[in-house]
C-alpha cells in the first residue's frame, strides 16, 4: 500500500456499485463500542439506560440483517459485573444472537490462533448451538483480563458461546513484552476481510511497545493463487486513548501500519462516527463513541450513533444510524456577568436564574422527543 489511493472516491463509487445481486459478495457489519453495561445500576432512574441502548443496537442488527456485530471494548462498565448485569447481558445476547438464520460468511484463518480458548473456533460453527447473529468483541480497560488466569468478564460470555472474544494478548511479565496480532480472515463470496483486534493494553506500555522494534508483529495473510495479500480489506479494532493530553499516555494513529484500510477506535466516548482519513496513512478511522453517557462533558452531549459498514472487495460504504433509546443530555454554559437581569451579589437571584435555565433545558429536551409519552428525563449540566 502506498497509502495514496483516494478511498473517499472509492466509496462514493461504491455507493453506485452495490445492488441486490451483489449481496452475496457484500459483508455487512454493525459497529458499536463502549456499551458500559451495568453503568449506574444502583440508580433508580438510570439503571436501565445501558441495557436499553445495547438492546436497541442488537435489534438494529437484526432488522438490518447484518452478517455480524463488531464491538470495540468496554462491553461491561465494571471489571467484575454484578449478577444482575451478567444475567441481563446474557438474556439480550441469547434473544438476538441465537436463531436459525444461516451465517453467510466463513472464517478461513487458523481459529485456534484467533480464539485461544478451550474450544478454539468461531461460535456459529459449534454444532450444539444455533448462532444466527455472531458478535465479535475485544476487551476495553473496564472489562480487561485480570487475576492468575488472566480472565475477563467477556470470557464468561465466550465460554457460553454467545460472543467471539478476540484480540487478547499475553504480554509476558518482563520487559516491554512482545505481541503478535493474528487477523481473523473472513470470506463472503468474492470479498475477503482481515479483522485485526487489539484489546486494551495500558497506554504507556503499548506506546513503548509501538516504539520498540519488533515488539508488535502484524501477521499478514499468506498469498494464495486466488487471493493475493493486497486483495484483503484490513480492519483494526482497538481500545486506547486517542486524545493526546500527554503523548506517552495515548496511541498515535501514525504508530499503526499503513496496510490497514479501516480502524474502529474504542474508548473515546465522543461520537465521531464519520470515517476520517488520517493524512499520509491511507486508512480511515471511525470513533463511534459510547452508547450511554458516562461523564457529563460536552463531547458526550452529542447524539449517539452506531455504524453500518458494508464492504465489497476493497471498497466500503459507511452508514451512520442514530440511537433513539439514549437518555437525552442537555449541556449549557452560563456567563453570569452577561445576564442583565440578575444581581450578582444576591445568591437567590442567581439560583432563580439557574433554575429557569434548567427548566428551559428540560422543556427543550421534551420538545425534541419523538414519542412524547416515553420522553425520558434528560441529563442536564450547566457550567
LUMFIGU-416823 format. One record per residue (C-alpha): residue number from 1; residue in one letter; x, y, z. Coordinates in nm, 3 decimals. Example, Ala and Ser with C-alpha at 12.3 -4.5 7.8 and 13.67 -1.06 7.14 Angstrom:
% residues 2
 resi resn      c1      c2      c3
    1    A   1.230  -0.450   0.780
    2    S   1.367  -0.106   0.714
This chain:
% residues 383
 resi resn      c1      c2      c3
    1    X   0.000   0.000   0.000
    2    X   0.145   0.335  -0.092
    3    X  -0.128   0.492   0.117
    4    X  -0.201   0.736  -0.163
    5    X  -0.516   0.577  -0.309
    6    X  -0.815   0.802  -0.267
    7    X  -1.053   0.596  -0.057
    8    X  -1.310   0.875  -0.042
    9    X  -1.362   0.844  -0.417
   10    X  -1.361   0.466  -0.378
   11    X  -1.657   0.456  -0.150
   12    X  -1.852   0.718  -0.345
   13    X  -1.810   0.492  -0.647
   14    X  -1.911   0.204  -0.424
   15    X  -2.246   0.371  -0.350
   16    X  -2.338   0.312  -0.711
   17    X  -2.183  -0.034  -0.723
   18    X  -2.384  -0.222  -0.459
   19    X  -2.700  -0.381  -0.587
   20    X  -2.913  -0.675  -0.488
   21    X  -2.719  -0.933  -0.685
   22    X  -2.403  -0.814  -0.508
   23    X  -2.546  -0.900  -0.168
   24    X  -2.373  -1.239  -0.167
   25    X  -2.035  -1.061  -0.206
   26    X  -2.103  -0.778   0.041
   27    X  -2.010  -0.818   0.406
   28    X  -2.242  -0.614   0.629
   29    X  -2.111  -0.531   0.977
   30    X  -2.274  -0.329   1.255
   31    X  -2.009  -0.144   1.457
   32    X  -2.056  -0.016   1.814
   33    X  -1.831   0.041   2.111
   34    X  -1.828   0.130   2.482
   35    X  -2.171  -0.007   2.580
   36    X  -2.075   0.003   2.952
   37    X  -2.342  -0.248   3.053
   38    X  -2.429  -0.207   3.421
   39    X  -2.341   0.163   3.435
   40    X  -2.525   0.335   3.726
   41    X  -2.700   0.009   3.807
   42    X  -2.781   0.128   4.161
   43    X  -2.953   0.445   4.038
   44    X  -3.331   0.405   4.033
   45    X  -3.382   0.623   3.727
   46    X  -3.077   0.544   3.513
   47    X  -3.007   0.178   3.590
   48    X  -3.170   0.051   3.268
   49    X  -3.009   0.303   3.029
   50    X  -2.706   0.098   2.922
   51    X  -2.917  -0.215   2.858
   52    X  -3.182  -0.026   2.658
   53    X  -2.912   0.112   2.426
   54    X  -2.749  -0.229   2.388
   55    X  -3.081  -0.395   2.313
   56    X  -3.151  -0.126   2.052
   57    X  -2.810  -0.198   1.890
   58    X  -2.891  -0.571   1.874
   59    X  -3.239  -0.511   1.734
   60    X  -3.100  -0.279   1.462
   61    X  -2.851  -0.555   1.370
   62    X  -3.141  -0.800   1.343
   63    X  -3.356  -0.562   1.134
   64    X  -3.070  -0.469   0.900
   65    X  -2.985  -0.841   0.859
   66    X  -2.615  -0.775   0.914
   67    X  -2.359  -1.056   0.894
   68    X  -2.219  -0.979   1.239
   69    X  -2.189  -0.720   1.518
   70    X  -1.842  -0.581   1.591
   71    X  -1.783  -0.429   1.937
   72    X  -1.485  -0.213   2.033
   73    X  -1.441  -0.292   2.405
   74    X  -1.594  -0.186   2.739
   75    X  -1.898  -0.403   2.686
   76    X  -1.916  -0.402   3.069
   77    X  -1.873  -0.099   3.292
   78    X  -1.721  -0.294   3.583
   79    X  -1.433  -0.538   3.578
   80    X  -1.646  -0.771   3.794
   81    X  -2.002  -0.712   3.670
   82    X  -2.280  -0.784   3.919
   83    X  -2.502  -1.087   3.880
   84    X  -2.792  -0.877   3.760
   85    X  -2.572  -0.714   3.492
   86    X  -2.441  -1.052   3.374
   87    X  -2.791  -1.202   3.361
   88    X  -2.936  -0.911   3.162
   89    X  -2.644  -0.917   2.919
   90    X  -2.678  -1.292   2.862
   91    X  -3.055  -1.253   2.814
   92    X  -3.012  -0.987   2.544
   93    X  -2.739  -1.181   2.360
   94    X  -2.939  -1.503   2.382
   95    X  -3.251  -1.334   2.244
   96    X  -3.087  -1.163   1.946
   97    X  -2.784  -1.379   1.863
   98    X  -2.927  -1.731   1.883
   99    X  -3.153  -1.827   1.596
  100    X  -3.159  -2.038   1.284
  101    X  -3.089  -1.777   1.017
  102    X  -2.784  -1.908   0.827
  103    X  -2.449  -1.732   0.869
  104    X  -2.333  -1.625   0.523
  105    X  -1.956  -1.588   0.574
  106    X  -1.668  -1.825   0.654
  107    X  -1.372  -1.781   0.885
  108    X  -1.074  -1.919   0.686
  109    X  -0.785  -1.845   0.925
  110    X  -0.639  -2.077   1.189
  111    X  -0.910  -2.028   1.450
  112    X  -0.703  -2.163   1.739
  113    X  -0.484  -1.851   1.693
  114    X  -0.787  -1.620   1.671
  115    X  -0.978  -1.764   1.969
  116    X  -0.728  -1.908   2.217
  117    X  -0.988  -2.064   2.450
  118    X  -1.079  -2.425   2.527
  119    X  -1.282  -2.466   2.205
  120    X  -1.070  -2.267   1.958
  121    X  -1.332  -2.193   1.694
  122    X  -1.585  -1.926   1.595
  123    X  -1.911  -1.964   1.789
  124    X  -2.150  -2.032   1.497
  125    X  -1.953  -2.343   1.396
  126    X  -2.040  -2.519   1.722
  127    X  -2.287  -2.795   1.622
  128    X  -2.468  -2.774   1.958
  129    X  -2.575  -2.411   1.913
  130    X  -2.781  -2.218   1.661
  131    X  -2.598  -1.886   1.631
  132    X  -2.768  -1.667   1.371
  133    X  -2.606  -1.331   1.455
  134    X  -2.240  -1.363   1.557
  135    X  -2.084  -1.096   1.780
  136    X  -1.709  -1.025   1.768
  137    X  -1.561  -0.820   2.052
  138    X  -1.233  -0.715   2.208
  139    X  -1.199  -0.607   2.574
  140    X  -1.160  -0.249   2.693
  141    X  -0.998  -0.101   3.003
  142    X  -1.315  -0.153   3.211
  143    X  -1.352  -0.524   3.130
  144    X  -0.986  -0.617   3.087
  145    X  -0.848  -0.961   3.186
  146    X  -0.716  -0.992   3.541
  147    X  -0.614  -1.242   3.805
  148    X  -0.399  -1.551   3.798
  149    X  -0.586  -1.699   3.499
  150    X  -0.593  -1.367   3.310
  151    X  -0.971  -1.378   3.260
  152    X  -1.216  -1.105   3.163
  153    X  -1.592  -1.092   3.218
  154    X  -1.607  -1.126   2.837
  155    X  -1.452  -1.474   2.879
  156    X  -1.774  -1.577   3.057
  157    X  -1.981  -1.478   2.751
  158    X  -1.728  -1.654   2.529
  159    X  -1.749  -1.975   2.736
  160    X  -2.131  -1.959   2.696
  161    X  -2.072  -1.940   2.318
  162    X  -2.255  -1.604   2.295
  163    X  -1.963  -1.390   2.168
  164    X  -1.636  -1.435   1.980
  165    X  -1.372  -1.275   2.203
  166    X  -1.052  -1.188   2.017
  167    X  -0.754  -0.953   2.045
  168    X  -0.648  -1.080   2.390
  169    X  -0.269  -1.069   2.421
  170    X  -0.029  -1.243   2.655
  171    X   0.228  -0.971   2.720
  172    X   0.471  -1.174   2.927
  173    X   0.582  -1.038   3.264
  174    X   0.928  -0.894   3.197
  175    X   1.041  -0.601   2.986
  176    X   0.822  -0.426   2.732
  177    X   0.676  -0.755   2.608
  178    X   0.606  -0.881   2.258
  179    X   0.277  -0.942   2.085
  180    X   0.174  -1.097   1.754
  181    X  -0.160  -0.987   1.614
  182    X  -0.322  -1.258   1.403
  183    X  -0.617  -1.144   1.191
  184    X  -0.948  -1.328   1.173
  185    X  -0.975  -1.398   0.800
  186    X  -1.335  -1.368   0.687
  187    X  -1.465  -1.452   0.343
  188    X  -1.805  -1.379   0.194
  189    X  -1.834  -1.455  -0.177
  190    X  -1.559  -1.261  -0.353
  191    X  -1.494  -1.030  -0.052
  192    X  -1.206  -1.107   0.184
  193    X  -1.170  -0.920   0.514
  194    X  -0.879  -0.945   0.759
  195    X  -1.006  -0.839   1.102
  196    X  -0.733  -0.743   1.348
  197    X  -0.816  -0.693   1.716
  198    X  -0.611  -0.541   1.995
  199    X  -0.778  -0.545   2.338
  200    X  -0.683  -0.263   2.575
  201    X  -0.323  -0.251   2.700
  202    X  -0.210   0.021   2.941
  203    X  -0.143   0.320   2.713
  204    X   0.211   0.393   2.837
  205    X   0.311   0.030   2.783
  206    X   0.155  -0.003   2.437
  207    X   0.308   0.332   2.339
  208    X   0.652   0.194   2.437
  209    X   0.585  -0.131   2.251
  210    X   0.499   0.051   1.930
  211    X   0.830   0.237   1.956
  212    X   1.035  -0.077   2.029
  213    X   1.148  -0.261   1.713
  214    X   0.972  -0.599   1.661
  215    X   0.765  -0.571   1.982
  216    X   0.439  -0.556   1.784
  217    X   0.417  -0.806   1.498
  218    X   0.130  -0.774   1.250
  219    X   0.068  -1.110   1.086
  220    X  -0.046  -1.084   0.724
  221    X  -0.250  -1.346   0.535
  222    X  -0.043  -1.577   0.317
  223    X  -0.073  -1.511  -0.054
  224    X  -0.265  -1.778  -0.245
  225    X  -0.328  -1.808  -0.616
  226    X  -0.690  -1.696  -0.594
  227    X  -0.628  -1.429  -0.326
  228    X  -0.326  -1.200  -0.309
  229    X  -0.228  -1.019   0.011
  230    X  -0.348  -0.693  -0.147
  231    X  -0.698  -0.839  -0.203
  232    X  -0.773  -0.837   0.171
  233    X  -0.964  -0.545   0.322
  234    X  -0.785  -0.484   0.654
  235    X  -0.978  -0.367   0.961
  236    X  -0.831  -0.300   1.307
  237    X  -1.039  -0.266   1.626
  238    X  -0.859  -0.117   1.925
  239    X  -0.947   0.043   2.259
  240    X  -0.696   0.310   2.368
  241    X  -0.658   0.680   2.447
  242    X  -0.657   0.880   2.127
  243    X  -0.672   1.231   2.274
  244    X  -0.320   1.344   2.346
  245    X  -0.310   1.533   2.676
  246    X   0.020   1.354   2.729
  247    X   0.180   1.196   2.420
  248    X   0.312   0.896   2.619
  249    X  -0.035   0.824   2.752
  250    X  -0.210   0.785   2.416
  251    X  -0.171   0.596   2.091
  252    X  -0.087   0.797   1.782
  253    X  -0.261   0.693   1.459
  254    X   0.083   0.705   1.294
  255    X   0.200   0.408   1.507
  256    X  -0.043   0.187   1.312
  257    X   0.062   0.005   0.994
  258    X  -0.021   0.160   0.657
  259    X  -0.161  -0.160   0.510
  260    X  -0.479  -0.104   0.717
  261    X  -0.789   0.019   0.536
  262    X  -1.022   0.092   0.826
  263    X  -0.978   0.145   1.201
  264    X  -1.252   0.123   1.467
  265    X  -1.138   0.329   1.766
  266    X  -1.296   0.237   2.101
  267    X  -1.253   0.405   2.441
  268    X  -1.313   0.769   2.342
  269    X  -1.678   0.846   2.428
  270    X  -1.740   1.139   2.194
  271    X  -1.926   1.020   1.884
  272    X  -1.710   1.099   1.577
  273    X  -1.867   0.831   1.363
  274    X  -1.798   0.970   1.015
  275    X  -1.484   0.790   0.891
  276    X  -1.197   1.035   0.886
  277    X  -0.890   0.994   0.668
  278    X  -0.557   1.007   0.853
  279    X  -0.316   1.217   0.643
  280    X  -0.030   1.016   0.496
  281    X  -0.156   0.684   0.636
  282    X  -0.410   0.581   0.373
  283    X  -0.672   0.449   0.619
  284    X  -0.991   0.590   0.767
  285    X  -1.082   0.594   1.138
  286    X  -1.430   0.578   1.284
  287    X  -1.482   0.661   1.652
  288    X  -1.839   0.551   1.731
  289    X  -1.824   0.677   2.091
  290    X  -2.017   0.526   2.381
  291    X  -2.380   0.419   2.357
  292    X  -2.450   0.556   2.708
  293    X  -2.321   0.885   2.858
  294    X  -2.089   0.807   3.150
  295    X  -1.946   1.157   3.204
  296    X  -2.123   1.489   3.181
  297    X  -1.890   1.655   2.932
  298    X  -1.977   1.843   2.617
  299    X  -1.845   1.562   2.394
  300    X  -2.099   1.319   2.542
  301    X  -2.393   1.553   2.477
  302    X  -2.363   1.495   2.100
  303    X  -2.617   1.249   1.955
  304    X  -2.503   0.885   1.983
  305    X  -2.469   0.672   1.668
  306    X  -2.359   0.330   1.552
  307    X  -2.216   0.246   1.209
  308    X  -2.333   0.008   0.940
  309    X  -2.024  -0.087   0.741
  310    X  -2.075  -0.258   0.405
  311    X  -1.763  -0.400   0.241
  312    X  -1.736  -0.531  -0.111
  313    X  -1.393  -0.621  -0.248
  314    X  -1.171  -0.343  -0.117
  315    X  -1.435  -0.073  -0.119
  316    X  -1.666   0.017   0.165
  317    X  -1.977   0.219   0.236
  318    X  -2.044   0.361   0.586
  319    X  -2.398   0.448   0.702
  320    X  -2.443   0.608   1.042
  321    X  -2.750   0.512   1.240
  322    X  -2.873   0.730   1.531
  323    X  -2.965   0.554   1.857
  324    X  -3.315   0.654   1.969
  325    X  -3.320   0.499   2.318
  326    X  -3.035   0.707   2.463
  327    X  -3.128   0.937   2.753
  328    X  -3.111   1.297   2.622
  329    X  -2.831   1.516   2.753
  330    X  -2.852   1.896   2.758
  331    X  -2.533   2.095   2.816
  332    X  -2.521   2.472   2.855
  333    X  -2.274   2.738   2.962
  334    X  -2.396   3.043   3.155
  335    X  -2.177   3.351   3.194
  336    X  -2.330   3.536   3.489
  337    X  -2.181   3.873   3.404
  338    X  -2.356   3.858   3.065
  339    X  -2.700   3.809   3.220
  340    X  -2.858   4.155   3.258
  341    X  -3.148   4.084   3.496
  342    X  -2.968   3.927   3.792
  343    X  -2.798   4.082   4.089
  344    X  -2.465   3.902   4.121
  345    X  -2.432   3.984   4.491
  346    X  -2.767   3.817   4.557
  347    X  -2.731   3.440   4.589
  348    X  -3.106   3.378   4.550
  349    X  -3.126   3.587   4.236
  350    X  -2.853   3.369   4.078
  351    X  -3.024   3.045   4.187
  352    X  -3.358   3.161   4.043
  353    X  -3.195   3.234   3.711
  354    X  -3.018   2.895   3.701
  355    X  -3.343   2.723   3.797
  356    X  -3.507   2.885   3.496
  357    X  -3.220   2.772   3.270
  358    X  -3.262   2.411   3.388
  359    X  -3.640   2.418   3.336
  360    X  -3.594   2.556   2.984
  361    X  -3.343   2.283   2.901
  362    X  -3.582   2.011   3.023
  363    X  -3.861   2.166   2.815
  364    X  -3.635   2.186   2.509
  365    X  -3.542   1.819   2.555
  366    X  -3.908   1.712   2.583
  367    X  -3.998   1.901   2.265
  368    X  -3.733   1.703   2.077
  369    X  -3.865   1.367   2.193
  370    X  -4.005   1.157   1.910
  371    X  -4.250   0.977   2.135
  372    X  -4.384   1.229   2.389
  373    X  -4.530   0.960   2.616
  374    X  -4.192   0.791   2.657
  375    X  -3.983   1.108   2.685
  376    X  -3.701   1.040   2.931
  377    X  -3.586   1.289   3.190
  378    X  -3.273   1.442   3.037
  379    X  -2.928   1.464   3.190
  380    X  -2.857   1.834   3.242
  381    X  -2.527   2.006   3.304
  382    X  -2.474   2.379   3.336
  383    X  -2.129   2.522   3.350
